[in-house]
Structure formats: structure tokens, C-alpha cells
Amino acid sequence: MERPRTPPEQYGTSVTRPPDFDAFWQEVWDEASRIPLEPRVEPVPLRSNEHVATYEGSYTSLNRVRIATWYCVPRRPGPHPAVIYLPGYISEPPLQKGREWAARGYACCVVAVRGKLRSNAQFNPGYPGLLTYNIVDRYTYSYRGLYIDACRAVDFLLSRPEVDPERIAVTGSSQGGGLSIVVASMRREIKAACPGAPYLCGIRDAIQLTHTYPYEEINDYLRLYPERREQVLATVDYFDGINLAPRITCPTLVNIGGKDTICPPETGYAVFKAIGASIKELKVYPEEGHSAGAAQHEPLIIEWIARYIGSPSS
């Protein structure tokens, strides 16, 4: 039976934190730390201009999966503040976002996490498929590697001499918003975070509150394998942004849509409340859906990042 629909800001969450949560992620990080990053960049002259140099970047992540990036850098001398831009669930990593950030004076790494184009040669469960891939086993679940893919973008930036290691921010929307929460929670190098319409937060609640995809992939799976419900719910708790959010210490700006049927606003309120940062702000766009007011919110992201990692000229 579905829980009664209360006002989103009052909903709370049914997400539970496993007792070995920290130990699990420490084990994952210990495994990842033994894998050489092997960062590479190749210039892409046709996608560059007089202001922005564009590169195809790559690095090695968990399970030795090679992760592709678009890496865009201002032509002027560094060191530059940097932005990590993370992709949605189905959408491909947008080169244009990298070019826009670089035009503002930031180095920008647009990450193609595993399964995306240019990062799918070794792992490609497809869409739908990614959300439920090995979902009964937290040690082989798809997002175990995918979260590390996103976090190792920080190491990629740290490997670049033109990047200021003290001035790195992260942003993205939907899955990119959820991954922004992951990266901000796991990497202290992140000094500002702007997650939008965060996915992978309040997963237990979301599969009750919405029957749109991608969350409906889990409901489809449970209709096929009802006997696996407890295993599935136990797994997703290890990957839920609500359980990771208390680790976030950097200034964090969250935006959600009041009529979002993909990432229900209830889960956005819940993850915002869980964020541990002393400086945090929630922008709610009551009449917006999954866009979460992207067009009007973009200037706030630009201002937030400039405020907390410094403008490119500072």
C-alpha cells in the first residue's frame, strides 16, 4: 500500500542507514585506491575555439573501466577554478556545458560515467537496465562502480597542472544531481555543490511515490521477482543519497520542482534536510516538473559557484 501523499516538505523518509555503511564505502575506496588513474587527454581542434581548448579525456575507475570525459579549458593561463559536470540517467554528457563553463573561465570536466557513450565498451547494461543491474548484491551493483567513476573525476582534475586544486565545484541535474551529492559527500576537495532535481535519493520512497521511469525499473523488477524485495531495498540503502548527504561539508545549493513526477519533491526535501553542510540553500520551483526550474535557476548556480570557489579572475 502506498503511503498517503502528505505535503512534500513534511513527508520525511523511510530510508534506513545500514550499520556497516561506512565500512562498506571504505572498502570500496580501498579497492579503488589500488587502481592507477592513468589520466589522458587528446586535443580536439574542431571543437575548440580562440577562447576554449577542448580535449577528450579519460581515466581508469573501479573494475579498471576506462571513463571518458569532455575536458574544456580556458585559453588564458591558469591555474583555473574547476567544475565537474555530471550527466543524467539517459542523456549523454553535454560537451556544450563544458564549453560554457570554460568560456566563463573555469576548467570543466564533463564525465561520461560507465554505460554512457565512449565509456560503454566494458560495461553497457543499457537504459532501461542500469538501475537494476545486479541490484540484489551491493558488491556488484552497477552504481558501486558508477559512483566511483564520478568521484574519480576529482582525481582527473587534480592531475591537471592548469587546475587550482583548492577551487573545485560539482554540479548536474537528475542523475547528475544525485551524483553531485555523492561526489560532494565523498571528496573533501569539493568546495561547492549545486545538485538539481537529485535522483538516487529516497529510493525506497520514490518507488512508492512515482511510477515513471527510471524508478519504475525497480518496480518492474520486483513484479518479476517479488521474493527479492528485501534484498533490493537493502542494497539501495547503501547507495541512497540521503545516507551519504550528512557527510557533505561544502556550501550546497539544491533546486527541485514542486511537480516533478520523475524525482518526487518529497525526496528532494528529505535529502536537503540530510545534508550536513552548515551553508546550504534549497530553491523550490512549485510549478516546475523535472526541469526543476533549470532556466531561471542557472544564474544562481553560476553565482553560487563563483561565491564559494572564487570567480575565475580572483
N, C-alpha and C positions, 0 to 999 in steps of 0.2 A: 504494500500500500504506500502511495506517495505521501510524503509529509505535507501538511496543509501549507498553502502559499501565504506566508506572512510577509510584511514589508521587508524588502531585501536587507536593509540595514539592521534589522532585528533578527534575522534568520539564524545566525551562528553557523556552526558546522558540526558534522558527525565524524569528521576526520580524527583518527587516533594516531598517536605517535608511538611507533614500536619501541620497546625498551632497549633494543640494540641498534637503534637508528644511527647514532654517532659512530658506533663501532663498524657498522656496515659501510658507511661512506668513507671512514678512514681506511678500511681495507681496499676499497675501490681506488682511492687516491694513492695508496702504497703501490698498487699494481700499475697504475698509470705512470707514476713517477719513475718506474724502471724502464719505460719505453722512450727512446730518444725522440725528440721533437722533429728533427730533420726538416727544418723550415726551408722553403724555396720560394723564389719569386722570379717570374718571367715577364718582361715588359710587353705591353700590348699597345703598340703605337697607334693603331687605328681607333682605339678607344680613349686615347689621351688627347690633350689639347695644350695650349700655351700656359694654362693655369694649373692643370691637374695631370699628374702622371698616373696611369692605370697599369696594374700588374695582375697577372694570375698568380695567386699564392697557393701554397699547400703546406700541410704539416701532418705528422703522424699522431693518431689518437689511440684510444683503447682498442685492443684486439689488432693493433697495427693497421687499422683502417686509415687510408690517406684521405684527408679532409681538404677540400678546395675552398678557396676564398677569392673574392674580388678585393684587391687592396689598392686603395686610391690615396694619393699623397699630394699635398700642395707642392708646386714647383719651387716656392721660395725656401730658403734654408730653414732647417729645424733648430732645436727639437720642437716637435709639434705635440699639442694635446691630441688625444686619440679617442675614437668612438668605435665600439663594436656594435654592429647591426646584425640582429638575428632574425631568421625567416619564419614565416607562418607555416602551418602544417602542410598545406598543399602547394602554396605559392613558392616559386623559385626565388633564390636570393637576388634582390634587385640591384644590379650594377648602378642604376641611376641614384639610389640612395647613397652609395659610396661616393659617387661623383659630387652630389650635392654637399655632403659633409666636407669633402676635400676642398670644394670651392669656397666654403666658409673658413677654411684654414686648418681643418683637422685632418690627421691621418685617419682613414676609416677602413676597417676590416669587416667585410660583409661575408658571413660564414655560410657555407653550404654544408650543413650537418649531414651525417650519413643518410643515405637514401635519396638525397637531392641530386639533381643533375651535376655531373662532374665529381660527385662523391658516392656514386652508387655502383661502382664496378665490383666492390667486395661485399656490399650489403644493400639489398634492394627489395624489401618486403612489399613495397607498393602502397598506394593510397586508394581505397582503404587497405588496412593490413598492418601499418606501422604501430598503431596504438595497442594492438592486441598481440603483437609478435612475442611469443614466449612469456605471456603475461602471468602465468602461474609460477614462474621462477624468477625471483628478484636478481639472481646471479647471471641470468642470461636474457633478461627482459631488454627489449630494444632501447629503452630510454636510459639504461645504465651506460651504454656507450655514447648515446646521443648527448647526454648531459656533459660528459667529459669532452666531447667534441667542442661544445660551446665554451666550456671553461678553458680549454687549451688555446683558444683564440687570444687569451691574455698573454700566454707564453709566446705566441707568434709575434704579438706586438712588442713584447719585451726583447725579442731577438733583433728588432729593427733599430739601427742606430739613430734614425731620424725621429724616433718616438720618445717623448718625455715619459719616463716610467712612473712618475708621480701624478700624472694627469690623464687617467683613463676612465671613460664612462661606457655605459652599456644601455642599449635601447632596442625596442622591437615591439610588435603587437601580435596578439593572439598567441600562437605558439612562441613567437618571438618575445612576447611579454612574459610568458611563463619561463622561458629560458633566461630572460634578463634577471628574473628573480633568482633562478638557480645560480647564475654567474655571480651576481652581487652577494649571494649568501656564502659562496664557496671561495671567493677570491678577494682578499683584503686589498688588492691593488686597485679595485674598482672604487672610484671616489664619487660617482654619481650614477644613479639608475633611473630610467624612465620606462617602466613596463606599461604597455597598453593592453586593455581587454585580456588580462592574463589567463591563459589556458593552463591545464595541468595543475589547477588549484581547486581544492574542494572536490576532488574527483568522485568520491562517494556520493556527495550531494548532487553534483552535476548530472550524473546518470539517472537521478530521480527527477530533477527539475526540468530537463530538456530531453527531447527525443530527436534532435537534429544531430547531424554528423559534425565533427568526428566522434563525440562522446557516444553516439548511438552504436558505434562499432563495439563498444563493451557490452551494451545491452544485446546486440545481435549475438555476440559470443556467448553470453550467459543463457540465451534462449537455446543455443545448441548444446551447451554444457552446463546445465543448471547445478550439477553436483560440484562444480568448481568455484562457486560464488565466493566462498570464504577464502580460498586460495587467491583469487583475483583481487579481492578487496585488501587482503593482507599485503600483496605485492604493491599495489598502487600507493599505499600509505608511505612506503619508502621513497616514493618519487613525487609526493604531493608538495606543491609549493607552500602550502600552509605550514607544513612541518619544517621546511627549510627557511622560511621567512624570518623567524626570530634571530637567525644568525646575521641578518643584514644590519650593517652599521653605517653605511654611506647614506647621504641625503637621497631620498627616493620619492619620485613623483609618479603616481598611478592615475590612469584615466580609464573609466568604464562607461558603457552605455546602459541607460536605465531600461531599455527594451531589447537587450542583447539576448537572443534565443540560442546562441552558439556557446558562449561563455556566460552563464547566468550571472546577473549582477550580484546575487547573493554570495557567490564565490569570490567576486571582486572585493566586496566589503570585508569578507572573512579574511582574505589574505592580507588586505591592507591593515586590519587590526593586528594581525600576527607579526607584521614587520617590526624588527627590533630597533630600527634607526630612531634616534632622538629627533631628527629632522625628516619629516615625511608629510606628504600632502596628497589628498585624494580629490580628483576632479570628476564629478559625475555629470554626464550629459543625458538628462532624463528622457529626451525624446529620440535618442540615437540608439541604433542597434549595435551590430558587431564592429562597426567602424569606430565606435566609442568617441565620436566627435573628432576624428582624425584631422580634418581640415582646419578646424578652429583651434585644435589643441597643439598642432605642430609648432607654432611660435613659442608656446610655453615650454616645450621640450628644449628648443634651441636656447631659450633664456635660462632654463634650469641648468643645463649642461655648462653653459658659459659661466654661470654664477659659481658653480662648485668645482669645475676643473680649470677655470680661467678662460677668458677669451683668447683666441689664437694670437692676438697681438701682445698679450700680457706675459 
